[in-house]
Amino acid sequence: MGNRSYALLTGLFILALGTAVGMVAWWMSGGQTQRAPYVVVSKIEVAGLNDSSVVFYRGVRAGRVLAIRFNPDDVREILIDIEVDAALPITKGTWATLRPQGVTGLAQLALHDDGAEPVRLATSSADPGRIPMRPGVLQRLTDSGDEVLGTIERLGSNLEDLLSEENVRRVGSIIENVEETTARLKAFDRRLDPMIEGLPRLTDEAVLLLDELRILVRGLAVLPPELEALTRDARELSTTGRRIGEELHAELTPALTATLNELSQTGVEIQRLARRLQDQPQSLFHGPQTSPPGPGEPGYRKE
């Protein structure tokens, strides 16, 4: 009888312990919340990700990975079956990245959403919604590793060329020129000091000159009536001179014209006298000789 009671108690204890362990496992697996299935489609490596890996949504634990498999229609794609809290706002703009776990080599799945496409992503057990996988920071660094190495090599080569002996000599020459220029600037500064010291005196002279200009301007403001009278007198003098000139022109023009005509006739007579003296020089003493009358003239005699 005692053995049977002990066995019954042992069975009840094991049953209760199993029920408790099951309930804890169910609670830890998220059985208390409703889950929604999705498929993450990846064309990049998913090293470190395995079944039961944790899924995070914007840094908060939200679900787990159920299975990882290749797409039978395109082996370049990896399909990752996940389930997450059905209350999460998974939209058409949601994407996934791998989240490394320190130095263990394992990875977790992280879901992101920037709100670019706020339309809710439809999903069901028969047709799970598809979420694209994007490369994370480490993946982008790995992909661009060759390019980074090439850039580093070019940088090293350029640095070697920059530190060549010829460039070092040029840098030394530039430093010498800078030192020489600095010395010249110091000498110019020393010559400039007396000029700066003389600026106050020059400023005082400029102020005096401005005062004299103001006095001159005030004097010019008093002169305009006198200048106007002088201008009026000059205008009247100009009018009188023009009138006198017109009268002289009217009076002298006829006399000058007659005189010029007489001079012209006198010139003609002088020309005639000159030709006569040239033809008959004796006429200067005996007077001009008359030519005998011709036929039809009075006194004509036919010989």
C-alpha positions as CSV (number, residue, x, y, z in Angstrom):
1,M,0.0,0.0,0.0
2,G,2.8,2.4,0.9
3,N,4.6,1.7,-2.4
4,R,1.5,2.4,-4.4
5,S,1.0,5.8,-2.6
6,Y,4.7,6.7,-3.3
7,A,4.3,5.8,-7.0
8,L,1.1,7.9,-7.3
9,L,2.7,10.9,-5.7
10,T,5.7,10.5,-7.9
11,G,3.5,10.4,-11.0
12,L,1.5,13.4,-9.9
13,F,4.7,15.4,-9.3
14,I,6.2,14.5,-12.7
15,L,2.9,15.4,-14.4
16,A,2.8,18.8,-12.6
17,L,6.4,19.5,-13.4
18,G,5.9,18.7,-17.1
19,T,2.8,20.9,-17.2
20,A,4.8,23.7,-15.6
21,V,7.7,23.3,-18.0
22,G,5.3,23.2,-21.0
23,M,3.6,26.4,-19.8
24,V,6.9,28.1,-19.4
25,A,8.0,27.0,-22.8
26,W,4.7,28.1,-24.3
27,W,5.0,31.5,-22.6
28,M,8.7,32.0,-23.6
29,S,7.8,31.1,-27.2
30,G,5.2,33.8,-27.3
31,G,2.2,31.6,-27.1
32,Q,0.4,34.3,-25.2
33,T,0.4,36.6,-28.3
34,Q,-1.0,36.0,-31.7
35,R,1.6,35.5,-34.4
36,A,1.6,36.4,-38.1
37,P,3.7,34.6,-40.7
38,Y,6.0,36.3,-43.2
39,V,8.7,35.3,-45.6
40,V,12.0,37.3,-45.9
41,V,13.5,37.1,-49.4
42,S,17.2,37.4,-49.5
43,K,19.7,37.5,-52.4
44,I,22.7,38.0,-50.1
45,E,24.4,35.6,-47.7
46,V,22.7,34.9,-44.4
47,A,25.7,33.4,-42.6
48,G,25.1,33.1,-38.8
49,L,21.3,33.0,-39.1
50,N,19.6,29.7,-38.1
51,D,16.3,28.3,-37.1
52,S,14.9,29.8,-33.9
53,S,17.0,33.0,-34.3
54,V,15.4,36.0,-32.8
55,V,13.6,38.6,-35.0
56,F,13.7,42.2,-33.9
57,Y,11.4,45.0,-35.1
58,R,13.1,48.4,-34.8
59,G,15.3,47.1,-32.0
60,V,12.4,45.4,-30.1
61,R,12.2,41.6,-29.8
62,A,9.2,40.7,-32.0
63,G,9.4,37.0,-33.1
64,R,11.6,34.2,-34.3
65,V,12.9,32.4,-37.4
66,L,11.0,29.2,-38.3
67,A,13.0,27.9,-41.2
68,I,15.6,28.8,-43.8
69,R,15.4,27.4,-47.3
70,F,16.2,28.1,-51.0
71,N,13.6,29.3,-53.4
72,P,12.7,26.3,-55.6
73,D,11.9,28.7,-58.5
74,D,15.2,30.6,-58.2
75,V,18.1,29.1,-56.2
76,R,19.7,32.6,-56.0
77,E,17.1,33.6,-53.5
78,I,17.0,32.4,-49.9
79,L,13.5,32.2,-48.2
80,I,13.4,32.8,-44.5
81,D,10.1,31.9,-42.8
82,I,9.4,34.0,-39.7
83,E,6.6,34.7,-37.4
84,V,6.2,38.0,-35.5
85,D,3.6,39.7,-33.3
86,A,0.5,40.2,-35.4
87,A,0.0,43.6,-33.9
88,L,3.2,45.0,-35.4
89,P,2.6,47.4,-38.3
90,I,4.4,45.5,-41.0
91,T,4.0,47.5,-44.2
92,K,5.1,47.3,-47.8
93,G,8.0,49.6,-46.9
94,T,9.4,47.2,-44.2
95,W,12.7,45.6,-45.0
96,A,15.1,43.2,-43.1
97,T,18.8,43.1,-42.4
98,L,21.1,40.7,-40.6
99,R,22.1,41.7,-37.0
100,P,25.4,40.2,-36.0
101,Q,25.8,38.9,-32.4
102,G,29.2,40.1,-31.3
103,V,32.1,37.5,-31.8
104,T,29.9,34.4,-31.7
105,G,29.4,34.4,-35.4
106,L,25.6,34.1,-35.0
107,A,23.1,36.6,-36.4
108,Q,19.7,37.8,-35.7
109,L,17.1,39.2,-38.1
110,A,16.2,42.9,-37.8
111,L,13.1,44.5,-39.4
112,H,13.1,48.2,-40.3
113,D,10.5,50.6,-41.5
114,D,11.0,54.3,-42.4
115,G,7.4,55.0,-43.2
116,A,8.0,55.5,-46.9
117,E,5.1,53.0,-47.8
118,P,2.7,53.0,-44.9
119,V,0.3,50.5,-46.6
120,R,-0.1,47.4,-44.4
121,L,1.4,44.3,-45.9
122,A,-1.2,41.5,-46.3
123,T,-0.2,38.1,-45.0
124,S,-1.8,34.7,-44.2
125,S,-0.7,31.1,-43.5
126,A,-1.5,30.2,-47.1
127,D,0.2,33.2,-48.6
128,P,2.7,34.9,-46.3
129,G,3.7,38.4,-47.0
130,R,7.2,38.9,-48.5
131,I,9.7,41.2,-46.9
132,P,12.9,42.0,-48.9
133,M,16.4,41.6,-47.3
134,R,18.9,44.5,-47.7
135,P,22.6,44.3,-47.0
136,G,23.6,45.6,-43.5
137,V,26.5,47.8,-42.7
138,L,29.0,45.0,-42.4
139,Q,27.7,43.5,-45.7
140,R,28.2,46.8,-47.5
141,L,31.7,47.1,-46.0
142,T,32.5,43.6,-47.1
143,D,31.2,44.2,-50.6
144,S,33.1,47.4,-51.0
145,G,36.3,45.9,-49.5
146,D,38.1,45.6,-52.8
147,E,37.3,49.2,-53.7
148,V,38.4,50.4,-50.3
149,L,41.7,48.5,-50.6
150,G,42.2,49.9,-54.1
151,T,41.6,53.4,-52.7
152,I,44.1,52.8,-49.9
153,E,46.7,51.6,-52.4
154,R,46.2,54.7,-54.6
155,L,46.4,56.9,-51.4
156,G,49.7,55.3,-50.5
157,S,51.1,55.7,-54.0
158,N,50.0,59.4,-54.0
159,L,51.6,59.9,-50.6
160,E,54.8,58.3,-51.7
161,D,54.9,60.6,-54.8
162,L,54.1,63.6,-52.5
163,L,57.0,62.8,-50.2
164,S,59.5,62.3,-53.1
165,E,62.9,64.0,-52.8
166,E,62.0,66.6,-55.5
167,N,58.8,67.6,-53.7
168,V,60.7,67.8,-50.4
169,R,63.2,70.2,-52.0
170,R,60.3,72.2,-53.4
171,V,58.8,72.4,-50.0
172,G,62.1,73.6,-48.6
173,S,62.3,76.3,-51.3
174,I,58.8,77.4,-50.5
175,I,59.6,77.7,-46.8
176,E,62.7,79.8,-47.6
177,N,60.6,82.1,-49.8
178,V,58.0,82.4,-47.0
179,E,60.8,83.4,-44.6
180,E,62.2,85.9,-47.1
181,T,58.7,87.4,-47.7
182,T,58.2,87.6,-43.9
183,A,61.4,89.5,-43.5
184,R,60.4,91.9,-46.3
185,L,57.0,92.4,-44.6
186,K,58.7,93.2,-41.3
187,A,60.9,95.8,-43.1
188,F,57.8,97.3,-44.8
189,D,56.1,97.4,-41.4
190,R,59.0,99.4,-40.0
191,R,58.8,101.9,-42.9
192,L,55.0,102.1,-42.5
193,D,55.2,103.1,-38.8
194,P,56.2,106.7,-39.5
195,M,53.4,107.1,-42.1
196,I,50.9,105.8,-39.5
197,E,52.3,108.2,-36.9
198,G,51.8,111.1,-39.4
199,L,48.2,110.2,-40.1
200,P,46.8,112.3,-37.2
201,R,48.6,115.4,-38.5
202,L,47.3,114.7,-42.0
203,T,43.8,114.3,-40.6
204,D,44.0,117.7,-38.9
205,E,45.1,119.3,-42.1
206,A,42.3,117.7,-44.0
207,V,39.8,119.0,-41.4
208,L,41.2,122.6,-41.9
209,L,41.0,122.2,-45.7
210,L,37.3,121.2,-45.3
211,D,36.6,124.2,-43.1
212,E,38.2,126.5,-45.8
213,L,36.1,124.8,-48.5
214,R,33.0,125.5,-46.4
215,I,33.9,129.1,-46.2
216,L,34.5,129.3,-49.9
217,V,31.2,127.7,-50.7
218,R,29.4,130.2,-48.4
219,G,31.2,133.0,-50.3
220,L,30.1,131.6,-53.6
221,A,26.6,131.6,-52.4
222,V,26.8,135.4,-52.0
223,L,28.4,136.0,-55.5
224,P,25.7,135.0,-57.9
225,P,23.9,138.5,-58.0
226,E,27.2,140.2,-59.0
227,L,28.0,137.5,-61.5
228,E,24.5,137.9,-62.9
229,A,25.0,141.7,-63.4
230,L,28.4,141.0,-65.0
231,T,26.9,138.5,-67.4
232,R,24.1,141.0,-68.3
233,D,26.7,143.8,-69.0
234,A,28.7,141.3,-71.2
235,R,25.6,140.4,-73.1
236,E,24.8,144.1,-73.7
237,L,28.4,144.7,-74.9
238,S,28.2,141.8,-77.2
239,T,24.9,143.1,-78.7
240,T,26.4,146.6,-79.2
241,G,29.5,145.2,-80.9
242,R,27.4,143.1,-83.2
243,R,25.2,146.1,-84.1
244,I,28.3,148.3,-84.8
245,G,29.8,145.5,-87.0
246,E,26.6,145.3,-89.0
247,E,26.6,149.2,-89.5
248,L,30.3,149.1,-90.6
249,H,29.6,146.3,-93.0
250,A,26.7,148.2,-94.5
251,E,28.7,151.4,-94.9
252,L,32.1,150.1,-96.0
253,T,31.0,147.3,-98.3
254,P,29.9,149.7,-101.2
255,A,33.0,151.8,-100.9
256,L,35.2,148.8,-100.9
257,T,33.4,147.4,-103.9
258,A,33.9,150.6,-105.9
259,T,37.6,150.8,-104.9
260,L,38.1,147.2,-106.0
261,N,36.5,147.9,-109.4
262,E,38.7,151.0,-109.9
263,L,41.8,149.0,-109.0
264,S,40.7,146.3,-111.5
265,Q,40.3,148.9,-114.3
266,T,43.7,150.5,-113.3
267,G,45.3,147.1,-113.6
268,V,43.8,146.7,-117.1
269,E,45.2,150.1,-118.2
270,I,48.6,149.3,-116.8
271,Q,48.6,146.0,-118.7
272,R,47.7,147.8,-121.9
273,L,50.5,150.4,-121.3
274,A,53.0,147.7,-120.6
275,R,52.1,145.9,-123.9
276,R,52.3,149.2,-125.8
277,L,55.8,150.0,-124.4
278,Q,56.9,146.6,-125.3
279,D,55.7,147.0,-128.9
280,Q,56.6,150.7,-129.4
281,P,59.3,151.8,-126.9
282,Q,59.7,155.1,-128.8
283,S,56.2,156.1,-127.9
284,L,57.5,156.8,-124.4
285,F,59.2,159.9,-125.9
286,H,57.3,160.7,-129.1
287,G,53.9,159.6,-128.0
288,P,51.8,156.9,-129.5
289,Q,52.0,156.5,-133.3
290,T,48.7,156.4,-135.2
291,S,48.4,153.8,-137.9
292,P,47.5,155.1,-141.4
293,P,43.7,154.9,-142.2
294,G,42.6,151.8,-143.9
295,P,40.1,151.3,-146.7
296,G,36.8,153.0,-146.0
297,E,38.3,155.2,-143.2
298,P,38.6,159.0,-143.6
299,G,41.8,160.2,-145.2
300,Y,42.5,156.9,-146.9
301,R,44.5,157.3,-150.1
302,K,45.1,154.6,-152.4
303,E,48.6,154.6,-153.6
